[in-house]
Amino acid sequence: MAEKTYPMTAAGKEKLEQELENLKTVKRPEVIERIKIARGFGDLSENSEYESAKDEQSQLETRIVTIQTQLRYAEIIDAGAVANDEVSIGKKVTFVEVGDTEEETYEIVGAAEADAFNGKISNESPIATALIGKKVGDTVKVSTPGGDMDVKIVKVEG
């Protein structure tokens, strides 16, 4: 069975590599030290500091494995290989809902680097899925949990 690939930009891959390095070289030793200190507090069955540190270690190790998997199966998307006016991963797209005048702009990135609060949406999101492959001037129906909407692509940068 083929492994899932993780489409991402080169910048997104670099950011994940930096996070992984920080988790391994800074966070992991900090958690190990917290566990050692908590062990010194006595009976482990009633030691909340120890349980807390062990939980944190479990979450940390899970995140490390997740990032390693994403990096191992990363598929770097070259937005420059796609037409300038075509929506793809690694490009910013500006669109307006038909009948409205307010523009919205998002950068489409791989799921591993999505950050909606900073205008980066996953290629797997309903909006991105509908827009990828479309061009400036196209009107696209986007199905969202809140209902369908028609949007017109105004600008693509990347």
C-alpha positions, 0 to 999 in steps of 0.5 A: 500500500502506498504511503500518503504524501504530504504536499507542502511548500519548500518554506513549509518543509524548512519550518517543520525541520526547524520545529523537529530539531527544536523538539529533539534538542531543546524540548525533549531534554527539558521534559526528561529533566522534569521527569527526573526531578518529579521522580525525586518527589517520592511515591509515583502513584500519587505524584501529579508532577510525574504524571504531568511530565509523562503526559507531556513526554507522550505528546512530544514524542507523538509530535516528533513521529508525526513531523518525521512522517510528514518530512519523510513523505513530503512532496514539495510543490513548485508553484513556479511550475504552474501558470501565473494565473492558476491557483495551486499550493504555494500561491496566494489567491484573492477572491470575492463572493459573487454578489459581495464586494469584500475580497478575501485572500489566502495562501494555499499550503499543504495540510502540515503547514496550514494556519488559518489565523495567518491566512494559510489554508490547507489544500484539503480545505473545501475552499482550496479544493474548489479553487486549485487548478482554476484561473483568474476570472473563473467563477467557482462553486465552493461547498462549505459546512455553512453551505455553498457559495459562488466565488470569483477569482480576482488575483493569483500571486506566487 
